[in-house]
Amino acid sequence: MSSSAESHEIAIAIDGRLAASATVSRTDDPAVVRSAMHVESGHLPPGARSGLVDAVLDDPTVRRASHLSASMPIGETEMVDRVRERADSVELRATGATKMVECDLPPDPAAPGTTG
């Protein structure tokens, strides 16, 4: 499965400084979306990392998918904890200085034909 040319960036700025960013990409499979998440080095306020995860999971492209394949820095426990709070069947694997997070996404309650 390859990424499509259609991708976009999400940025989290705190006090005018870039704190975290992510690239969200569609794949050949419309049920699967990819994201590469990155946090800037140095001290970040509590919640900055989970805020990036929330922004990715609330993104319309991600909300239409049923599976997310995301990369994030290996030591980011706050981000993984937030994914576990919001997604199902979360699996992790280390790939060098990065970790891959595979998870199933709950149905979008705003999507036609869903209740909630």
FIMARTI-261227 format. One record per residue: chain; residue number from 1; x, y, z of N, C-alpha, C, O, CB in turn; residue in one letter. Coordinates in steps of 0.02 Angstrom, whole numbers. Glycine has a CB too. Example, Ala and Ser with C-alpha at 12.3 -4.5 7.8 and 13.67 -1.06 7.14 Angstrom:
<mikols>
  c    k      nx      ny      nz     cax     cay     caz      cx      cy      cz      ox      oy      oz     cbx     cby     cbz  r
  A    1     660    -284     390     615    -225     390     660    -165     390     712    -166     423     565    -224     452  A
  A    2     642    -112     354     684     -53     357     645       2     394     670      57     402     704     -30     286  S
</mikols>
This chain:
<mikols>
  c    k      nx      ny      nz     cax     cay     caz      cx      cy      cz      ox      oy      oz     cbx     cby     cbz  r
  A    1      43     -58       0       0       0       0      45      61       0      90      68      42     -48       0      61  M
  A    2      33     105     -45      74     165     -50      34     227     -33     -28     227     -36     104     172    -121  S
  A    3      70     279     -14      37     343       0      19     376     -66      55     369    -116      82     389      43  S
  A    4     -36     411     -66     -55     449    -125     -20     516    -124      11     535     -74    -132     457    -130  S
  A    5     -26     552    -178       6     619    -181     -32     669    -138      -7     724    -126       8     643    -254  A
  A    6     -90     651    -115    -131     696     -76    -112     693      -3    -128     645      32    -205     680     -85  E
  A    7     -78     745      21     -59     749      92     -63     821     114     -63     868      73      13     720     104  S
  A    8     -66     830     179     -67     898     206     -34     898     275     -24     846     306    -139     926     210  H
  A    9     -17     958     297      18     967     361     -29     993     414     -77    1030     401      77    1015     352  E
  A   10     -15     972     476     -49     998     535       6    1025     580      57     992     591     -92     942     572  I
  A   11      -2    1086     605      49    1116     648      17    1139     713     -38    1166     713      84    1175     612  A
  A   12      53    1129     767      33    1153     833      84    1205     854     143    1190     863      28    1093     885  I
  A   13      61    1266     864     106    1321     886      86    1341     957      27    1346     973     102    1382     837  A
  A   14     135    1353     998     124    1375    1066     167    1438    1076     227    1437    1066     142    1319    1119  I
  A   15     134    1492    1096     167    1557    1105     206    1577    1042     261    1604    1046     215    1554    1165  D
  A   16     176    1564     984     206    1584     921     263    1540     897     295    1556     847     230    1653     926  G
  A   17     277    1486     932     332    1441     915     303    1373     894     259    1347     927     381    1433     974  R
  A   18     329    1346     839     307    1280     818     327    1229     871     385    1224     889     338    1261     749  L
  A   19     278    1192     896     291    1142     948     288    1071     920     326    1028     941     240    1150    1006  A
  A   20     242    1060     874     232     993     847     200     998     778     165    1046     763     190     949     895  A
  A   21     212     947     738     181     947     671     170     876     649     199     829     676     226     985     619  S
  A   22     128     868     599     113     803     571      96     811     498      68     861     477      55     768     610  A
  A   23     114     761     460      93     755     390      40     701     388      51     646     414     153     740     342  T
  A   24     -16     715     358     -70     666     350     -75     650     276     -80     694     234    -138     692     378  V
  A   25     -72     584     260     -74     563     190    -126     508     180    -132     462     220      -5     538     168  S
  A   26    -163     515     127    -208     461     107    -167     406      75    -110     417      53    -263     486      57  R
  A   27    -194     346      72    -161     289      39    -205     265     -18    -259     291     -29    -146     232      90  T
  A   28    -181     214     -53    -221     185    -106    -285     153     -79    -335     147    -115    -180     132    -143  D
  A   29    -284     134     -16    -343     106      18    -379     162      54    -351     192     100    -323      48      68  D
  A   30    -441     179      35    -475     235      66    -490     225     141    -505     273     176    -540     248      31  P
  A   31    -485     164     165    -497     150     236    -436     163     279    -440     163     340    -521      79     245  A
  A   32    -378     173     247    -315     180     283    -284     248     269    -281     271     212    -265     123     264  V
  A   33    -261     281     322    -227     345     317    -161     340     355    -156     303     404    -271     404     343  V
  A   34    -111     378     333     -46     378     366     -33     447     395     -58     498     370      10     359     317  R
  A   35       6     447     448      28     511     477      98     504     504     116     454     535     -21     533     533  S
  A   36     139     555     492     206     559     520     204     617     570     198     675     550     261     569     465  A
  A   37     211     601     634     206     651     687     276     669     712     319     625     719     162     627     745  M
  A   38     286     733     726     351     758     748     341     810     803     295     852     798     392     788     689  H
  A   39     382     808     854     381     860     906     450     894     907     501     862     897     364     831     977  V
  A   40     450     958     918     512     996     922     550     978     985     519     957    1035     498    1072     919  E
  A   41     614     985     984     655     971    1043     647    1026    1094     624    1081    1079     729     963    1023  S
  A   42     665    1010    1155     659    1059    1209     596    1049    1249     556    1004    1235     662    1129    1181  G
  A   43     587    1091    1298     529    1086    1342     466    1108    1306     464    1160    1274     540    1128    1406  H
  A   44     415    1067    1311     349    1084    1285     299    1082    1342     305    1040    1387     327    1036    1227  L
  A   45     250    1126    1342     201    1125    1396     162    1060    1396     154    1028    1344     153    1184    1388  P
  A   46     137    1039    1455      96     979    1458      37     985    1410       6    1038    1404      71     968    1531  P
  A   47      23     931    1376     -33     929    1330     -16     946    1258     -57     936    1214     -85     976    1354  G
  A   48      44     972    1246      62     989    1177      64     927    1133      40     928    1076     130    1025    1175  A
  A   49      92     873    1159      98     812    1120      29     780    1109      14     758    1053     144     762    1156  R
  A   50     -11     776    1161     -78     747    1153    -121     793    1109    -167     769    1075    -112     736    1221  S
  A   51    -108     857    1110    -144     903    1066    -130     888     993    -175     895     951    -124     975    1081  G
  A   52     -69     869     977     -54     849     908     -92     786     889    -121     783     834      22     838     899  L
  A   53     -93     737     933    -131     676     919    -205     693     909    -236     667     862    -123     625     977  V
  A   54    -233     735     951    -303     755     943    -315     789     876    -364     774     842    -325     802    1000  D
  A   55    -269     833     857    -277     868     793    -275     819     734    -312     826     686    -221     922     785  A
  A   56    -231     769     738    -227     719     685    -291     677     684    -321     667     631    -165     673     695  V
  A   57    -312     652     742    -372     609     744    -436     646     727    -484     616     705    -378     577     812  L
  A   58    -437     712     737    -496     753     720    -494     779     648    -543     809     625    -501     811     768  D
  A   59    -440     767     614    -433     789     544    -485     753     501    -495     693     509    -361     775     517  D
  A   60    -519     789     456    -571     757     415    -547     697     375    -585     648     367    -599     808     368  P
  A   61    -487     698     349    -461     641     312    -455     580     357    -471     524     336    -393     658     280  T
  A   62    -431     590     418    -423     535     465    -492     511     488    -502     451     495    -379     557     526  V
  A   63    -537     556     501    -604     537     525    -642     493     475    -684     453     494    -646     599     540  R
  A   64    -627     501     410    -660     460     359    -629     390     353    -658     346     322    -656     494     292  R
  A   65    -570     380     383    -536     316     379    -555     271     437    -583     294     487    -459     326     377  A
  A   66    -539     207     431    -552     160     486    -486     135     517    -487     100     567    -594     102     462  S
  A   67    -429     152     486    -364     130     512    -313     185     503    -310     218     451    -341      64     477  H
  A   68    -272     195     555    -217     244     553    -151     208     562    -144     167     607    -227     298     607  L
  A   69    -104     223     519     -35     200     525       7     263     536      15     304     490     -12     159     461  S
  A   70      34     270     597      69     333     614     140     319     638     153     269     671      30     371     669  A
  A   71     185     363     620     252     361     648     259     419     696     231     472     687     306     365     592  S
  A   72     298     406     749     312     457     799     378     441     832     401     384     829     255     462     851  M
  A   73     410     490     865     473     476     898     466     420     949     415     414     983     499     540     933  P
  A   74     517     379     955     515     318     996     499     332    1069     466     291    1100     581     283     992  I
  A   75     521     387    1097     512     400    1168     447     436    1187     438     454    1245     568     440    1193  G
  A   76     403     446    1139     343     486    1152     287     445    1184     245     417    1149     318     517    1086  E
  A   77     286     442    1250     234     404    1284     168     443    1289     114     413    1286     257     385    1354  T
  A   78     171     509    1295     110     550    1299      69     541    1235       7     537    1238     126     624    1311  E
  A   79     102     539    1179      67     532    1115      35     463    1110     -23     457    1089     115     543    1056  M
  A   80      71     411    1129      44     343    1126     -15     336    1175     -66     306    1157      98     291    1143  V
  A   81      -8     364    1235     -63     361    1283    -126     393    1254    -181     366    1263     -44     396    1348  D
  A   82    -118     449    1219    -177     482    1191    -208     441    1134    -269     438    1129    -158     552    1164  R
  A   83    -166     410    1093    -193     366    1040    -232     309    1073    -286     291    1050    -135     338     996  V
  A   84    -205     280    1126    -240     225    1160    -307     247    1189    -354     208    1191    -196     197    1217  R
  A   85    -312     310    1212    -375     336    1238    -428     343    1184    -487     336    1197    -364     403    1272  E
  A   86    -406     358    1123    -454     377    1070    -464     325    1016    -511     331     976    -432     440    1039  R
  A   87    -421     274    1013    -425     226     958    -430     155     986    -424     144    1046    -363     231     912  A
  A   88    -443     108     941    -450      38     960    -392      -2     932    -359      18     884    -517      11     934  D
  A   89    -380     -60     962    -331    -108     937    -265     -75     920    -241     -80     863    -358    -144     875  S
  A   90    -235     -41     968    -172      -5     957    -113     -54     961    -106     -90    1011    -164      52    1009  V
  A   91     -72     -54     910     -12     -96     908      48     -51     895      45      -4     855     -17    -152     854  E
  A   92     103     -65     930     164     -25     923     222     -70     901     225    -129     918     182      10     990  L
  A   93     267     -41     863     330     -75     847     384     -23     836     373      29     805     323    -122     785  R
  A   94     443     -38     862     499       7     855     532      -3     787     539     -59     764     551      -4     912  A
  A   95     551      52     757     588      51     693     644     103     698     638     157     670     540      65     632  T
  A   96     697      85     734     752     132     744     733     186     794     711     170     849     773     164     678  G
  A   97     741     249     775     725     305     820     652     325     816     631     375     845     768     365     803  A
  A   98     613     285     780     542     298     769     502     238     793     526     182     794     528     313     695  T
  A   99     440     251     812     394     195     825     336     201     777     314     256     761     370     196     900  K
  A  100     313     144     755     254     141     712     195     122     756     198      76     796     263      89     653  M
  A  101     141     159     748      80     147     786      26     129     735      11     169     690      60     210     829  V
  A  102      -2      71     742     -57      48     700    -119      45     743    -117      15     797     -41     -22     666  E
  A  103    -174      75     721    -234      72     762    -297      75     718    -297     104     664    -234     129     812  C
  A  104    -349      46     745    -414      51     714    -449     111     743    -443     126     802    -457     -14     725  D
  A  105    -485     147     700    -517     209     721    -592     197     730    -623     160     692    -505     264     669  L
  A  106    -621     228     781    -694     222     789    -730     256     732    -703     302     701    -716     252     857  P
  A  107    -791     234     716    -829     267     662    -841     341     679    -851     359     737    -896     232     651  P
  A  108    -841     382     628    -854     453     635    -929     462     648    -969     446     604    -832     493     573  D
  A  109    -949     487     707   -1020     495     721   -1055     544     675   -1116     543     670   -1029     517     793  P
  A  110   -1017     587     642   -1046     636     596   -1055     608     526   -1086     640     483   -1002     699     592  A
  A  111   -1029     547     514   -1034     517     447   -1106     494     435   -1140     471     480    -985     458     440  A
  A  112   -1129     501     372   -1196     477     356   -1204     403     371   -1158     363     357   -1213     491     282  P
  A  113   -1261     385     399   -1275     315     412   -1249     290     479   -1258     231     495   -1246     273     359  G
  A  114   -1217     333     519   -1196     312     585   -1238     346     638   -1265     400     627   -1122     328     596  T
  A  115   -1244     313     694   -1282     343     749   -1235     360     804   -1183     329     812   -1337     295     774  T
  A  116   -1251     409     844   -1208     426     900   -1215     494     922   -1181     514     970   -1140     413     884  G
</mikols>
